[in-house]
Amino acid sequence: MAAAEKMIDLPADAPIQFFDLKAQQATIRPALEQRWTTILDHGRYIGGPEVDECEAKLCEFTGAADAVAVGSGTQALVMPLIALGYGHGDAVFIPGFTYNATANAVLLAGATPVLVDIDPGTFNMDPEDLERKIQRVKGTRNLRARAVIPVDLYGLPANYTAIQEVADAHGLRIVADAAQSFGGKQEGKWIGTLAEISATSFYPTKTLGGYGDGGAILVRDKEMGDLLRSIRWHGTGDNRKESIRVGINGRCDSIQCAVVSEKLDIFEAERQRRIVAASVYDQRLAGKVETQSVKQGDEPAYGLYTVRVPDRDAVRAKLSEAGIPTAIYYDTPIHQMPAFEQFAPARGLPECERASREVLSLPMHPYLSEDQVHRVCDTLLGALQR
Ligand SMILES: Cc1ncc(COP(=O)(O)O)c(C=O)c1O
């Protein structure tokens, strides 16, 4: 199908939004209002039937054996680390170019983040640097190499095949940070099934967002799902009173689960429109602007569409003058944030540092018209020529 047939039509002067939650809301508002009424009537604001419904739909969509809805993407990362029993002296390997939640989750679980550099093409964890960092940890006495958290930055799946190989060689577990990549695929398999445990976020601007905080943990093993359900409710058993292990309040509200369930019904159509928007960007920018490199077999979720531009501030200002919003994810790598400086490798993380100076995210959402994507490209290419 031609790109133009799949994207929505808008008037020529419609303002370009970076994300467009308003347009999306308009398509599901009557169904949501019906759901509010149902929730107000049954009154089970926590643990209502919407939670089971949402979890079942997440499994149905991805093929995961179990899904546990939780209070945020951050909780979805902390809780598996608690479930796996990590704590003091345990090294968890994470990329140095990610949202701060990945690092905070490791520290909140009591473990130590070990920062790995990224591949400059994909912006995702470099498996060769992972191997180097594991060797380094193995050469010390104070840390045990335990787990790796690959991050699917901007929605592009990490290199799970290579990372799994390295993890298997050293007996490491994998907890995927799929906060940005729900709806992505690798070798025909959905995000959420590419690692034994995957954490995703329902932050409103994510590909599958709620109307508040929320998240989910998708697992291959039902026993792990049961363990996470106990941890979600302060480590209690069936009576929900007595803690049989350490846990937290990790619950997702009925209202958020209702929103996510509703959005799952329109998700595939939205996913297709993101793919088409990305293909227009790809075609227009090929050979002129460095885009995130997508290898054969990968289908990004296109939570964000990000390019590298050397003279970023000037280019960004020109786009802004033309009414085109952009964003920077992220202008500070993890090891340069005050809270995590103590984990900075001696020689830094050169590719994380370079990416933080050069990345620029362009408007990306399912409610862009093809004309709007061309306008962004025209302005960007014009700004780069001057
Ligand atoms: C890569 C990454 N990890 C973790 C999170 C944390 O998710 P949340 O904001 O839902 O806690 C986010 C989202 O904000 C993220 O982008």
The ligand as a Gaussian input file, in Angstrom:
#p B3LYP/6-31G(d) Opt

LIG

0 1
 C       14.199000       3.793000      28.688000
 C       13.227000       4.027000      29.794000
 N       13.286000       3.263000      30.896000
 C       12.426000       3.409000      31.911000
 C       11.442000       4.375000      31.868000
 C       10.583000       4.558000      33.079000
 O        9.232000       4.511000      32.836000
 P        8.208000       5.326000      33.788000
 O        8.378000       6.774000      33.480000
 O        6.883000       4.785000      33.391000
 O        8.564000       4.991000      35.190000
 C       11.318000       5.180000      30.732000
 C       10.234000       6.169000      30.563000
 O       10.052000       7.204000      30.970000
 C       12.248000       5.032000      29.675000
 O       12.188000       5.802000      28.594000

